[in-house]
Amino acid sequence: MLDRALVHVPKHGIHEVVEGFIAFDQLVVTAGKRTRVLDKVKAFDNASRRGEYYESFGVNSKNFMEKSEGTEEWIAECERLLEDVLGLVANGDPSEGRQAFELLFALLRRIDEGEDDIVFFADEGGSWQVGVDWLKVLPAYFRCLSATADPEEYAQITNAMVKDFARHDAPKYMSRARGAATRDQKAALARVVGAQKARR
C-alpha cells in the first residue's frame, strides 16, 4: 500500500510522509545498490516456486472470499514488479523486458492451471484475481516481443497470450499485437488467425 501511495507523493515530500515510521534511507536506492529489474523478477519467481508466499487457511462459508496475507503479499509484489518491467521497457530494453514479463506470465499460468503451490485462493482461484492491468501490460510485452522474436514465434506467442489472458476482449488485443508487429510479423499473425478460423 505504501509503495502505491508514494507514487503520488513528490520526491521532496516523501521524507515528511515516512518520518517517524520508516527510516528514509530505506526508501532511497543509490545507483551502486540498484538491483536490475530482471534480477528482482528472478528472485520473485524462485521464491514463488519455493512456496514462500503460500499461506492457506480453513475455508468456511464466512471467509471464502478472503485472501491470506501471503496471497495478498504475492499479488502486491507481482503488481509492483509488473510496473518495474513497464518502466524498464519504456527505457528501451526489450530483451530484458521480455524475459522479465515471461517469468511473471509463467507464474500466472501456473496459478490458472490450478497448481496450489504459489498462492492460496479459497474460492475460484485464478490469475484473474491478481488484477493485472492487461491494457498496459500486453501492448508493452508485444513491443518487446516484436523486437526479439521472428515472425512465426511472434504470431504464436501473441495469439497464446491473448487466448490465455485477454480472451474476453480478443479483437482489441489482437489489434494491439498487429500494431506492434513488423510487416513480416503481421503476415504471420494473419496466417495464424486465419488457420484458427478455418478450424472452427
C-alpha positions as a Markdown table, in Angstrom:
| # | Residue | x | y | z |
|---|---|---|---|---|
| 1 | Met | 0.0 | 0.0 | 0.0 |
| 2 | Leu | 2.9 | 2.4 | 0.9 |
| 3 | Asp | 4.5 | 1.6 | -2.5 |
| 4 | Arg | 1.4 | 2.6 | -4.3 |
| 5 | Ala | 0.8 | 5.7 | -2.3 |
| 6 | Leu | 4.4 | 7.0 | -2.7 |
| 7 | Val | 4.0 | 7.1 | -6.4 |
| 8 | His | 1.6 | 10.0 | -5.9 |
| 9 | Val | 3.9 | 11.9 | -3.5 |
| 10 | Pro | 6.5 | 14.4 | -4.9 |
| 11 | Lys | 10.0 | 13.2 | -4.1 |
| 12 | His | 10.8 | 16.2 | -1.9 |
| 13 | Gly | 7.8 | 15.3 | 0.3 |
| 14 | Ile | 8.5 | 11.7 | 0.9 |
| 15 | His | 10.7 | 12.4 | 4.0 |
| 16 | Glu | 7.8 | 14.1 | 5.7 |
| 17 | Val | 5.4 | 11.3 | 4.9 |
| 18 | Val | 7.5 | 8.5 | 6.4 |
| 19 | Glu | 9.3 | 10.4 | 9.2 |
| 20 | Gly | 8.8 | 8.5 | 12.5 |
| 21 | Phe | 7.7 | 5.3 | 10.8 |
| 22 | Ile | 10.3 | 4.2 | 8.3 |
| 23 | Ala | 14.0 | 5.2 | 8.1 |
| 24 | Phe | 14.1 | 7.5 | 5.0 |
| 25 | Asp | 17.4 | 5.8 | 3.7 |
| 26 | Gln | 15.5 | 2.5 | 3.4 |
| 27 | Leu | 13.4 | 4.1 | 0.7 |
| 28 | Val | 16.3 | 5.6 | -1.2 |
| 29 | Val | 18.3 | 3.4 | -3.5 |
| 30 | Thr | 21.7 | 4.6 | -4.5 |
| 31 | Ala | 23.0 | 3.9 | -8.0 |
| 32 | Gly | 25.6 | 1.5 | -6.7 |
| 33 | Lys | 23.0 | -0.6 | -4.9 |
| 34 | Arg | 20.3 | -0.6 | -7.6 |
| 35 | Thr | 19.1 | -4.2 | -8.4 |
| 36 | Arg | 18.3 | -5.0 | -12.0 |
| 37 | Val | 14.6 | -5.5 | -12.6 |
| 38 | Leu | 15.2 | -8.8 | -14.2 |
| 39 | Asp | 17.1 | -10.0 | -11.1 |
| 40 | Lys | 14.2 | -8.9 | -8.9 |
| 41 | Val | 11.8 | -10.8 | -11.1 |
| 42 | Lys | 14.0 | -13.9 | -11.0 |
| 43 | Ala | 14.2 | -13.8 | -7.2 |
| 44 | Phe | 10.4 | -13.4 | -7.0 |
| 45 | Asp | 10.0 | -16.4 | -9.4 |
| 46 | Asn | 12.3 | -18.5 | -7.3 |
| 47 | Ala | 10.6 | -17.5 | -4.0 |
| 48 | Ser | 7.2 | -18.2 | -5.5 |
| 49 | Arg | 8.1 | -21.6 | -6.7 |
| 50 | Arg | 9.6 | -22.5 | -3.3 |
| 51 | Gly | 6.2 | -21.7 | -1.8 |
| 52 | Glu | 7.4 | -18.7 | 0.2 |
| 53 | Tyr | 4.1 | -16.8 | -0.3 |
| 54 | Tyr | 1.8 | -19.8 | 0.0 |
| 55 | Glu | -0.4 | -19.5 | 3.1 |
| 56 | Ser | -3.7 | -21.3 | 3.4 |
| 57 | Phe | -6.4 | -21.1 | 6.0 |
| 58 | Gly | -9.5 | -23.1 | 6.9 |
| 59 | Val | -12.2 | -22.1 | 4.5 |
| 60 | Asn | -15.8 | -21.8 | 5.6 |
| 61 | Ser | -19.0 | -20.0 | 4.5 |
| 62 | Lys | -17.9 | -16.8 | 6.1 |
| 63 | Asn | -14.3 | -16.4 | 4.9 |
| 64 | Phe | -14.4 | -18.0 | 1.4 |
| 65 | Met | -14.0 | -14.5 | -0.2 |
| 66 | Glu | -10.9 | -13.6 | 1.8 |
| 67 | Lys | -7.2 | -13.9 | 0.9 |
| 68 | Ser | -4.4 | -15.0 | 3.1 |
| 69 | Glu | -1.7 | -12.5 | 4.0 |
| 70 | Gly | 0.8 | -14.5 | 1.9 |
| 71 | Thr | -1.5 | -14.3 | -1.1 |
| 72 | Glu | -2.1 | -10.5 | -0.7 |
| 73 | Glu | 1.7 | -10.0 | -0.4 |
| 74 | Trp | 2.2 | -12.1 | -3.6 |
| 75 | Ile | -0.3 | -10.0 | -5.5 |
| 76 | Ala | 1.2 | -6.7 | -4.4 |
| 77 | Glu | 4.7 | -7.8 | -5.3 |
| 78 | Cys | 3.6 | -9.1 | -8.7 |
| 79 | Glu | 1.8 | -5.8 | -9.4 |
| 80 | Arg | 4.9 | -3.8 | -8.2 |
| 81 | Leu | 7.2 | -5.9 | -10.4 |
| 82 | Leu | 5.0 | -5.5 | -13.5 |
| 83 | Glu | 5.2 | -1.8 | -13.0 |
| 84 | Asp | 9.0 | -2.1 | -12.8 |
| 85 | Val | 9.1 | -4.1 | -16.0 |
| 86 | Leu | 6.9 | -1.5 | -17.7 |
| 87 | Gly | 9.5 | 1.1 | -16.7 |
| 88 | Leu | 12.3 | -1.0 | -18.0 |
| 89 | Val | 10.6 | -1.4 | -21.4 |
| 90 | Ala | 9.8 | 2.3 | -21.6 |
| 91 | Asn | 13.6 | 2.9 | -21.2 |
| 92 | Gly | 14.2 | 0.8 | -24.2 |
| 93 | Asp | 15.4 | -2.7 | -23.1 |
| 94 | Pro | 13.1 | -5.1 | -25.0 |
| 95 | Ser | 15.3 | -8.2 | -24.4 |
| 96 | Glu | 15.3 | -8.0 | -20.6 |
| 97 | Gly | 11.8 | -6.7 | -20.6 |
| 98 | Arg | 10.6 | -9.8 | -22.5 |
| 99 | Gln | 12.5 | -12.2 | -20.1 |
| 100 | Ala | 11.0 | -10.5 | -17.0 |
| 101 | Phe | 7.5 | -10.4 | -18.4 |
| 102 | Glu | 7.6 | -14.1 | -19.4 |
| 103 | Leu | 8.8 | -15.2 | -15.9 |
| 104 | Leu | 5.8 | -13.4 | -14.4 |
| 105 | Phe | 3.4 | -14.7 | -17.1 |
| 106 | Ala | 4.6 | -18.3 | -16.3 |
| 107 | Leu | 3.7 | -17.8 | -12.7 |
| 108 | Leu | 0.2 | -16.5 | -13.6 |
| 109 | Arg | -0.3 | -19.5 | -16.0 |
| 110 | Arg | 0.7 | -21.9 | -13.2 |
| 111 | Ile | -2.0 | -20.4 | -11.0 |
| 112 | Asp | -4.5 | -20.8 | -13.8 |
| 113 | Glu | -3.5 | -24.4 | -14.2 |
| 114 | Gly | -4.8 | -25.0 | -10.7 |
| 115 | Glu | -1.4 | -25.7 | -9.2 |
| 116 | Asp | -2.0 | -25.0 | -5.5 |
| 117 | Asp | 1.6 | -24.1 | -4.6 |
| 118 | Ile | 2.2 | -20.4 | -5.5 |
| 119 | Val | -0.7 | -18.7 | -3.7 |
| 120 | Phe | -3.9 | -19.9 | -2.0 |
| 121 | Phe | -7.4 | -18.8 | -3.2 |
| 122 | Ala | -10.3 | -20.0 | -1.0 |
| 123 | Asp | -12.7 | -19.9 | -3.9 |
| 124 | Glu | -12.5 | -19.7 | -7.7 |
| 125 | Gly | -8.8 | -19.2 | -7.9 |
| 126 | Gly | -7.1 | -17.9 | -11.0 |
| 127 | Ser | -4.8 | -15.2 | -12.3 |
| 128 | Trp | -7.9 | -13.0 | -12.8 |
| 129 | Gln | -7.8 | -12.4 | -9.0 |
| 130 | Val | -4.4 | -10.8 | -9.3 |
| 131 | Gly | -5.9 | -7.9 | -11.2 |
| 132 | Val | -3.2 | -7.4 | -13.9 |
| 133 | Asp | -3.8 | -4.3 | -16.0 |
| 134 | Trp | -3.6 | -6.1 | -19.3 |
| 135 | Leu | -4.4 | -3.0 | -21.3 |
| 136 | Lys | -1.0 | -1.6 | -20.1 |
| 137 | Val | 1.0 | -4.9 | -19.9 |
| 138 | Leu | 0.2 | -6.7 | -23.1 |
| 139 | Pro | 0.9 | -3.8 | -25.5 |
| 140 | Ala | 4.3 | -3.3 | -23.8 |
| 141 | Tyr | 5.0 | -7.0 | -24.0 |
| 142 | Phe | 4.1 | -7.1 | -27.7 |
| 143 | Arg | 6.6 | -4.3 | -28.3 |
| 144 | Cys | 9.3 | -6.4 | -26.6 |
| 145 | Leu | 8.4 | -9.5 | -28.5 |
| 146 | Ser | 8.3 | -7.7 | -31.8 |
| 147 | Ala | 11.9 | -6.6 | -31.2 |
| 148 | Thr | 13.2 | -10.0 | -30.2 |
| 149 | Ala | 11.1 | -12.7 | -32.0 |
| 150 | Asp | 11.0 | -14.0 | -35.5 |
| 151 | Pro | 7.6 | -13.7 | -37.4 |
| 152 | Glu | 6.3 | -17.2 | -36.6 |
| 153 | Glu | 7.3 | -17.0 | -33.0 |
| 154 | Tyr | 5.7 | -13.6 | -32.6 |
| 155 | Ala | 2.4 | -14.8 | -34.1 |
| 156 | Gln | 2.2 | -17.9 | -32.0 |
| 157 | Ile | 3.1 | -16.2 | -28.7 |
| 158 | Thr | 0.9 | -13.2 | -29.1 |
| 159 | Asn | -2.0 | -15.4 | -30.1 |
| 160 | Ala | -1.4 | -17.6 | -27.0 |
| 161 | Met | -1.2 | -14.6 | -24.7 |
| 162 | Val | -4.5 | -13.1 | -25.9 |
| 163 | Lys | -6.1 | -16.6 | -25.6 |
| 164 | Asp | -4.8 | -17.2 | -22.1 |
| 165 | Phe | -5.2 | -13.7 | -20.5 |
| 166 | Ala | -7.4 | -11.5 | -22.6 |
| 167 | Arg | -9.9 | -13.8 | -24.4 |
| 168 | His | -12.8 | -11.6 | -23.2 |
| 169 | Asp | -11.6 | -8.7 | -25.4 |
| 170 | Ala | -9.5 | -10.6 | -28.0 |
| 171 | Pro | -10.2 | -8.2 | -31.0 |
| 172 | Lys | -8.8 | -5.2 | -29.1 |
| 173 | Tyr | -5.7 | -7.0 | -28.0 |
| 174 | Met | -5.0 | -8.6 | -31.4 |
| 175 | Ser | -5.2 | -5.2 | -32.9 |
| 176 | Arg | -2.5 | -4.1 | -30.4 |
| 177 | Ala | -0.5 | -7.1 | -31.4 |
| 178 | Arg | -0.7 | -6.1 | -35.1 |
| 179 | Gly | 0.2 | -2.5 | -34.2 |
| 180 | Ala | 3.4 | -3.6 | -32.5 |
| 181 | Ala | 4.4 | -6.1 | -35.3 |
| 182 | Thr | 6.7 | -5.7 | -38.2 |
| 183 | Arg | 5.4 | -6.3 | -41.7 |
| 184 | Asp | 6.5 | -10.0 | -41.6 |
| 185 | Gln | 5.1 | -10.5 | -38.2 |
| 186 | Lys | 1.8 | -9.1 | -39.2 |
| 187 | Ala | 1.7 | -11.5 | -42.1 |
| 188 | Ala | 2.5 | -14.4 | -39.8 |
| 189 | Leu | -0.2 | -13.3 | -37.3 |
| 190 | Ala | -2.7 | -13.2 | -40.1 |
| 191 | Arg | -1.9 | -16.8 | -41.1 |
| 192 | Val | -2.3 | -18.0 | -37.5 |
| 193 | Val | -5.6 | -16.2 | -37.0 |
| 194 | Gly | -6.8 | -17.5 | -40.4 |
| 195 | Ala | -5.9 | -21.0 | -39.6 |
| 196 | Gln | -7.8 | -20.8 | -36.3 |
| 197 | Lys | -10.9 | -19.5 | -38.1 |
| 198 | Ala | -10.6 | -22.3 | -40.7 |
| 199 | Arg | -10.6 | -24.9 | -37.9 |
| 200 | Arg | -13.9 | -23.6 | -36.3 |
